[in-house]
Amino acid sequence: MNRPEREAAVRRMLEQAPPPVPPDLYADVVRRGGRLLRRWTVARRLMWLLLFAAAVAFIVWASMARPWVEPPSETTPPLTGW
C-alpha cells in the first residue's frame, strides 16, 4: 500500500461515524483510573518515606562514624633524646 492509498484509507475512516461505545465502559474506566491513581499515590508516599528513612539513617551514621575526622594515629613516635 503506497502513501496515497494509505491517506485515502485514513480519510475514509475519519469520515465514518465513530463506533458505538459500550455503556458500561465508562464505569470500568473510572474504576480502573481510580485504582491506578491510588496505586501511584501509595507508591509516591512509599518512595518519600524510603527517602526520608535513608536520609535519617545517613545522618545517624555520619554523626556516629564522623567520616570527616582524621582517625587517631595507631603508632606513637619514639621518645628519644629526653
N, C-alpha and C positions, 0 to 999 in steps of 0.2 A: 504494500500500500504506500503510495507516494504522498507527498505533502498536500497537494490539492484535494486528494481523496480523503485524507485524514481531516482536513479543515471542513470539508463538506459533511463528513460524518459527525463532527462535533457540532456544526451548525444545526443539523437535523435533530441531534439530541437536545440542544438548547431550545429549539422551537417547540418541542413536545411539552405537554403538560407534565409537571412533576408527578412521580408515582405517589399513590396514597400512603400515608404513614399509619401504621397500626395504632389504634387508640391507646393501648396500654404501654406503648414505647416511652411516652413522656414520664410516666411514673417510674419505670425502670431506670431511665436515665437520671432522674432526680435522686433516686435511692442510691444508685452507684456513685454518682457525683458526690453526694453527702458522705458516703463511706470513704471515698478517696480523699476528700478534704480532711476528714477526721484522722485518717492514717497519716497524711502529711503533717498535720498539726502535732500528733503524738511523736512522729519521727523528729520533727524540728525541736520539740521540747526535750526529747531524749538526747539529741545532739548537744543542745545548750547545757543540759545537766552534765553530760560527759565532759564537755569543755571546761565547765566550772570545776568539776572534780579533779581534772588533770591540772588545772591552774593551782588549786589548793594543795594538791599533792606536791607539785613542783615547789611552791613557796615553803611548805613544811620541810621538804628535803633540803632546799637551799639554806634555810635557816639553821638546820641541824648540821649539815656537812660543811658549810661555808667554803664552797669551791674557789672563791676569790682570794682566800687567805693562803699564804705560803705555809706548807707543813713545817713543823719544827724539825731541826736537824737531828738525825739519828746518831751521829757521832760528834764528839767534842774534840776540839784541837788539843794536842798535848800541852801541858803546862810546864814547860822547861824554862829555866833561866830566872826563877824567882829568887 
